[in-house]
Amino acid sequence: MGRPSRTESPLLAFSFATVKGDFMSKRFITLLIVAATPLLAAAPLLAQQVQQTPPALAEKVDVNLVQLDAIVTDSHGNQMLGLGKDDFIVRENGSPQTVDSVDYFTNRRLLDAPESAANFKVERVHEERYLIFFFDKASADSGFQSEMVRARSDVSRFLDDHLRPEDRIAVVGHDVRLKVYTDFTSDKAQIQRALNDVTAYGLGIRSKSAASTGPSLLRNMDMYRMMNHTGTVFEALELLGDALRPIRARKDVVLFSNGIIAPDEEVRGGLVMSRSRYYGPMIESLNSADVTLNTVSLQNAIGVPEFVNQNLATMASDTNGQFYRLHASYATPLRQIEKQTAGYYLISYYTKKRPGERGFQKVDVALRNPEFKITARSGYSFGD
């Protein structure tokens, strides 16, 4: 179906109850820009002057295809469909970028007609959603243990009610290192066994032979790093991002934690005053793999010191996710996560970087219509 004009494309507001996602990627194309003398009209004259022509000046640049996921809602939190590339404003370092294309991704069940008959633009529809439930088992305190078990039970009930055949669920945990309890699967019995194992401090899977036949976390996992270099949650999440990068879709991690403070971070005056050396590489890995962290605090008491939840809040914000605290039931943040990530736009544009440059480029994404709210990934890594 051709792209309707902006005036002909109606905006439809839906209140969704599913989780979807896709991915931010970068492809690097090396261009050779040549400044040469003008072509002379006569071939003999060209032959005569060829020895006098100065050497061509060449500069290589990397042309980056950037793809950022963004969620657009109205004032009531309903997702907005029907937006085109002219509705988005993208800036890098204050400079406007030319948006090449905008695609919308959602679950096919949300469409009451085939894409060809839909009254809004549907470029591609991805059936799968990827959810990774991550249990940070940092404490042996009995109160913490009971909260973790309660969270596990709420996750189990949530999946009983909402798991669909096209869902891909993985369960992982961290105590002394990262542990994987099930690769991506839609098998309820396998997921339930993994949820039981993660709260029992099981050893987890230690071989790639248990990798899923389809999209897989384990197949891309560096097992040596997992066993020997994931002593902090930050390192574990960095490795998780690296392993998830080949999966061309958005991945949502739901992280249950009592609070994260790395050994090399200093707490002073009730705040984390120094950032761990592992924090930056973690965020870069997760954003490069289009992984969103939705962090859920297991501390629901009033008056918890700010530093306990400080990293959980910033980790979510830095990966286009949400931080959840003070909930009577863990079903509440799970329902909010499902609604928040029901569908998203994939914004594509091109930028240029010099060869050898490497870093993280912040991006500002806004809408021309100020009545709508947009949440977009904060940027992308380049030079990988």
C-alpha positions as CSV (number, residue, x, y, z in Angstrom):
1,M,0.0,0.0,0.0
2,G,1.4,3.5,-0.8
3,R,2.1,6.0,1.9
4,P,-0.9,8.3,2.4
5,S,-0.3,12.0,2.6
6,R,-0.1,13.6,6.0
7,T,-3.5,15.3,5.7
8,E,-5.1,12.0,4.6
9,S,-3.6,9.8,7.3
10,P,-5.9,9.8,10.4
11,L,-4.5,9.5,13.9
12,L,-6.0,6.6,15.7
13,A,-5.7,6.3,19.5
14,F,-5.6,2.9,21.0
15,S,-5.2,1.7,24.6
16,F,-3.1,-1.5,24.1
17,A,-2.4,-4.4,26.4
18,T,0.5,-6.1,24.7
19,V,4.3,-5.6,24.6
20,K,6.1,-5.1,21.3
21,G,9.4,-3.8,20.2
22,D,12.0,-3.6,17.6
23,F,15.6,-2.5,17.3
24,M,18.0,0.3,16.8
25,S,20.8,-0.5,14.4
26,K,23.7,1.2,12.6
27,R,25.1,0.2,9.3
28,F,28.4,1.7,8.2
29,I,29.1,2.5,4.6
30,T,32.5,4.0,3.6
31,L,32.3,6.8,1.0
32,L,35.2,8.2,-0.9
33,I,34.7,11.9,-1.6
34,V,37.0,13.0,-4.4
35,A,37.8,16.6,-5.4
36,A,39.2,16.4,-8.9
37,T,39.8,18.9,-11.8
38,P,36.9,19.4,-14.2
39,L,36.7,17.1,-17.1
40,L,38.2,18.8,-20.1
41,A,36.3,18.8,-23.4
42,A,39.0,17.3,-25.7
43,A,40.6,13.9,-25.0
44,P,44.0,14.9,-26.5
45,L,44.1,17.9,-24.3
46,L,43.3,15.7,-21.3
47,A,46.2,13.5,-22.2
48,Q,48.5,16.4,-22.4
49,Q,47.6,17.7,-19.0
50,V,47.3,14.5,-17.1
51,Q,50.8,14.9,-15.7
52,Q,50.0,18.3,-14.5
53,T,46.8,17.4,-12.6
54,P,47.4,17.6,-8.8
55,P,46.7,14.5,-6.8
56,A,43.0,14.0,-5.9
57,L,42.0,15.0,-2.4
58,A,40.2,12.2,-0.7
59,E,38.3,12.1,2.6
60,K,36.7,9.0,3.9
61,V,33.5,9.3,6.0
62,D,31.3,6.7,7.6
63,V,27.6,7.1,6.6
64,N,25.6,5.7,9.5
65,L,22.0,4.4,9.1
66,V,20.5,5.2,12.5
67,Q,17.3,3.6,13.7
68,L,15.7,4.8,17.0
69,D,12.6,3.4,18.6
70,A,10.0,5.8,19.9
71,I,6.6,5.6,21.6
72,V,4.0,8.2,21.0
73,T,1.0,8.6,23.2
74,D,-1.8,11.1,23.8
75,S,-2.6,12.9,27.1
76,H,-4.4,9.7,28.3
77,G,-1.5,7.3,27.6
78,N,-3.1,5.9,24.5
79,Q,-0.7,5.1,21.7
80,M,-1.0,7.2,18.5
81,L,-1.0,5.6,15.1
82,G,-0.8,7.2,11.6
83,L,2.3,9.5,12.1
84,G,4.7,10.0,9.2
85,K,8.3,11.2,8.9
86,D,7.2,14.9,8.7
87,D,5.7,14.6,12.2
88,F,9.0,14.0,13.9
89,I,11.9,16.4,14.6
90,V,15.3,14.8,15.1
91,R,18.4,16.7,16.2
92,E,22.0,15.8,16.9
93,N,24.0,18.5,18.8
94,G,21.2,20.9,18.0
95,S,21.4,20.3,14.2
96,P,18.2,19.0,12.5
97,Q,18.5,15.7,10.8
98,T,16.6,14.7,7.7
99,V,14.3,11.7,8.6
100,D,14.5,9.1,5.9
101,S,11.6,7.0,6.9
102,V,9.3,6.1,9.8
103,D,7.8,2.6,10.3
104,Y,5.3,1.5,13.0
105,F,5.5,-1.9,14.6
106,T,2.8,-3.5,16.6
107,N,1.1,-6.8,17.3
108,R,-1.1,-8.0,14.4
109,R,-4.0,-8.6,16.9
110,L,-4.3,-4.8,17.3
111,L,-5.3,-4.5,13.6
112,D,-8.9,-5.2,12.7
113,A,-8.1,-5.4,9.0
114,P,-5.2,-6.5,6.8
115,E,-2.4,-4.0,6.4
116,S,-3.5,-3.3,2.8
117,A,-6.9,-2.2,4.1
118,A,-5.8,-0.4,7.2
119,N,-6.7,3.3,7.4
120,F,-3.2,4.1,8.6
121,K,0.3,3.3,7.3
122,V,1.6,-0.1,8.4
123,E,5.1,-0.7,7.0
124,R,5.8,-4.0,8.7
125,V,4.2,-6.0,11.5
126,H,6.3,-8.1,13.8
127,E,4.5,-10.8,15.6
128,E,7.2,-11.6,18.3
129,R,7.8,-9.8,21.5
130,Y,10.9,-10.4,23.6
131,L,10.8,-10.3,27.4
132,I,13.7,-11.1,29.7
133,F,12.9,-11.4,33.4
134,F,16.0,-10.6,35.4
135,F,16.2,-11.3,39.1
136,D,19.0,-9.6,41.0
137,K,19.6,-11.8,44.0
138,A,22.0,-9.5,45.8
139,S,20.9,-10.3,49.4
140,A,20.2,-13.3,51.5
141,D,18.0,-11.3,53.9
142,S,14.7,-13.1,54.6
143,G,12.6,-10.1,53.8
144,F,14.3,-9.7,50.5
145,Q,13.8,-13.4,49.7
146,S,10.1,-13.2,50.4
147,E,9.8,-10.1,48.1
148,M,11.6,-12.0,45.3
149,V,9.4,-15.0,45.7
150,R,6.3,-12.7,45.5
151,A,7.7,-11.1,42.4
152,R,8.3,-14.5,40.8
153,S,4.7,-15.5,41.6
154,D,3.3,-12.3,40.1
155,V,5.4,-12.9,37.0
156,S,4.1,-16.5,36.7
157,R,0.4,-15.3,37.0
158,F,1.1,-12.5,34.5
159,L,2.4,-15.0,31.9
160,D,-0.5,-17.4,32.6
161,D,-2.9,-14.5,31.7
162,H,-0.9,-12.8,28.9
163,L,1.5,-15.3,27.3
164,R,0.9,-15.7,23.6
165,P,2.4,-18.3,21.1
166,E,4.4,-15.6,19.5
167,D,6.0,-14.4,22.8
168,R,9.6,-15.2,23.5
169,I,10.5,-15.3,27.2
170,A,13.9,-15.7,28.8
171,V,14.7,-15.9,32.6
172,V,18.0,-14.9,34.0
173,G,19.4,-14.0,37.4
174,H,22.5,-12.7,39.1
175,D,24.1,-13.5,42.5
176,V,27.9,-14.0,42.1
177,R,27.6,-14.0,38.3
178,L,25.1,-13.9,35.5
179,K,23.0,-17.1,35.2
180,V,20.6,-18.1,32.4
181,Y,17.7,-20.3,33.5
182,T,16.0,-20.5,30.1
183,D,16.7,-19.3,26.6
184,F,13.9,-17.6,24.7
185,T,10.8,-19.9,24.7
186,S,7.0,-19.7,24.7
187,D,6.7,-23.1,26.6
188,K,4.9,-22.3,29.9
189,A,6.2,-25.3,31.7
190,Q,9.8,-24.5,30.8
191,I,9.3,-20.9,31.9
192,Q,7.8,-22.0,35.2
193,R,10.8,-24.3,35.9
194,A,13.1,-21.5,35.2
195,L,11.2,-19.1,37.5
196,N,11.5,-21.8,40.3
197,D,15.2,-22.3,39.7
198,V,16.0,-18.6,39.7
199,T,14.6,-18.0,43.1
200,A,16.3,-21.2,44.4
201,Y,19.7,-19.9,43.4
202,G,20.2,-22.7,40.9
203,L,23.4,-23.0,38.9
204,G,21.7,-22.1,35.6
205,I,22.6,-23.2,32.1
206,R,26.3,-23.5,31.5
207,S,26.4,-24.8,27.9
208,K,25.3,-23.5,24.5
209,S,23.8,-26.9,23.8
210,A,20.6,-25.6,25.5
211,A,20.2,-22.8,23.0
212,S,16.8,-22.3,21.4
213,T,16.5,-23.3,17.7
214,G,15.0,-19.8,16.9
215,P,16.2,-16.4,18.1
216,S,18.6,-17.3,21.0
217,L,20.2,-15.6,23.9
218,L,22.6,-18.5,24.6
219,R,23.8,-19.0,21.1
220,N,25.4,-15.5,21.1
221,M,26.6,-15.7,24.7
222,D,30.3,-15.6,25.6
223,M,30.2,-18.4,28.1
224,Y,33.7,-17.6,29.4
225,R,32.7,-14.0,30.2
226,M,29.5,-15.2,31.8
227,M,31.4,-17.6,34.1
228,N,34.3,-15.3,35.0
229,H,33.6,-11.7,34.3
230,T,30.1,-10.8,35.4
231,G,30.7,-10.2,39.0
232,T,28.6,-7.0,39.0
233,V,25.1,-6.5,37.7
234,F,26.5,-3.9,35.4
235,E,28.9,-6.4,33.8
236,A,26.1,-9.0,33.6
237,L,23.8,-6.5,31.7
238,E,26.7,-5.5,29.4
239,L,27.2,-9.1,28.4
240,L,23.4,-9.6,28.1
241,G,23.3,-6.7,25.6
242,D,26.2,-8.1,23.6
243,A,24.4,-11.4,23.4
244,L,21.1,-9.9,22.4
245,R,22.4,-7.6,19.7
246,P,22.1,-10.0,16.7
247,I,18.3,-10.4,17.4
248,R,16.7,-7.8,15.1
249,A,14.0,-6.6,17.4
250,R,13.5,-4.5,20.5
251,K,14.1,-6.5,23.7
252,D,12.6,-5.5,27.1
253,V,14.3,-6.5,30.3
254,V,12.2,-6.5,33.5
255,L,14.8,-6.2,36.3
256,F,13.7,-7.0,39.8
257,S,16.2,-5.7,42.3
258,N,16.7,-4.7,45.9
259,G,19.0,-1.8,44.8
260,I,22.3,-1.8,42.9
261,I,25.5,-0.4,44.3
262,A,28.7,-1.5,42.5
263,P,31.9,-2.1,44.6
264,D,33.7,0.8,43.0
265,E,30.9,3.3,43.7
266,E,31.0,5.7,46.7
267,V,27.9,6.6,48.7
268,R,28.1,9.8,50.5
269,G,25.3,12.0,52.0
270,G,22.7,9.5,51.0
271,L,23.6,9.6,47.3
272,V,25.9,7.6,44.9
273,M,28.6,10.2,44.3
274,S,30.8,8.3,41.9
275,R,29.7,6.2,38.9
276,S,31.1,2.7,38.4
277,R,33.5,2.1,35.6
278,Y,31.2,-0.6,34.4
279,Y,28.1,1.6,34.1
280,G,29.0,3.3,30.8
281,P,29.9,0.1,28.9
282,M,26.7,-1.4,30.1
283,I,24.5,1.4,28.8
284,E,26.4,1.5,25.5
285,S,25.9,-2.2,25.0
286,L,22.2,-2.1,25.9
287,N,21.4,0.8,23.6
288,S,23.4,-0.7,20.8
289,A,21.4,-3.9,21.1
290,D,18.0,-2.0,21.4
291,V,17.5,-3.3,24.9
292,T,15.2,-1.4,27.2
293,L,15.5,-1.8,31.0
294,N,12.3,-1.6,33.1
295,T,13.6,-1.7,36.6
296,V,11.3,-2.8,39.5
297,S,12.3,-2.1,43.1
298,L,11.8,-4.9,45.6
299,Q,11.9,-2.3,48.4
300,N,8.4,-1.0,49.0
301,A,8.9,0.6,52.4
302,I,8.5,4.3,52.8
303,G,11.7,6.1,53.7
304,V,14.2,4.0,51.8
305,P,17.4,6.0,51.3
306,E,17.7,7.6,47.8
307,F,21.0,5.9,46.9
308,V,19.3,2.5,47.1
309,N,17.2,3.2,44.0
310,Q,19.4,5.8,42.4
311,N,21.0,3.4,39.9
312,L,17.8,1.6,39.1
313,A,16.2,4.9,38.1
314,T,19.1,6.1,35.9
315,M,19.5,2.7,34.3
316,A,15.9,2.8,33.2
317,S,16.1,6.4,32.0
318,D,19.3,5.9,30.0
319,T,17.7,3.0,28.1
320,N,14.3,4.5,27.3
321,G,12.7,2.4,30.1
322,Q,10.7,3.1,33.3
323,F,11.5,2.7,37.0
324,Y,8.8,1.3,39.2
325,R,8.6,1.5,43.0
326,L,6.1,1.5,45.9
327,H,3.6,-0.9,44.4
328,A,1.2,-3.1,46.4
329,S,1.5,-5.9,43.8
330,Y,4.1,-6.6,41.1
331,A,1.3,-7.2,38.7
332,T,0.9,-3.4,38.6
333,P,4.3,-2.6,37.0
334,L,3.9,-5.6,34.7
335,R,0.6,-4.3,33.3
336,Q,2.1,-0.8,32.9
337,I,5.2,-2.2,31.1
338,E,2.9,-4.2,28.7
339,K,0.8,-1.1,27.9
340,Q,3.8,1.2,27.6
341,T,5.5,-1.0,25.0
342,A,2.5,-2.1,23.0
343,G,3.8,-0.6,19.8
344,Y,6.5,1.8,18.6
345,Y,7.8,3.9,15.7
346,L,11.1,3.1,14.1
347,I,12.7,6.4,13.0
348,S,15.5,6.0,10.3
349,Y,18.0,8.7,9.2
350,Y,21.6,8.9,8.0
351,T,24.5,10.7,9.7
352,K,28.2,11.0,8.9
353,K,31.2,10.3,11.2
354,R,34.9,10.3,10.5
355,P,36.6,6.9,10.3
356,G,38.0,5.8,13.6
357,E,35.6,7.9,15.6
358,R,33.9,6.0,18.3
359,G,31.4,7.0,21.0
360,F,27.8,7.6,22.0
361,Q,25.8,10.3,20.1
362,K,22.9,11.8,22.0
363,V,19.8,12.4,19.9
364,D,16.8,14.7,20.7
365,V,13.5,13.5,19.2
366,A,10.4,15.7,19.3
367,L,7.0,15.9,17.7
368,R,5.6,18.8,15.7
369,N,2.3,18.3,17.5
370,P,2.9,19.4,21.1
371,E,-0.3,17.7,22.3
372,F,1.3,14.3,21.9
373,K,4.0,12.8,24.2
374,I,7.1,11.0,22.9
375,T,9.6,8.8,24.7
376,A,12.6,7.9,22.5
377,R,15.9,6.2,23.0
378,S,18.4,8.9,24.0
379,G,21.0,8.1,21.3
380,Y,23.2,5.5,19.6
381,S,26.7,4.1,19.7
382,F,29.0,4.5,16.6
383,G,32.4,3.3,15.5
384,D,31.8,-0.3,16.7
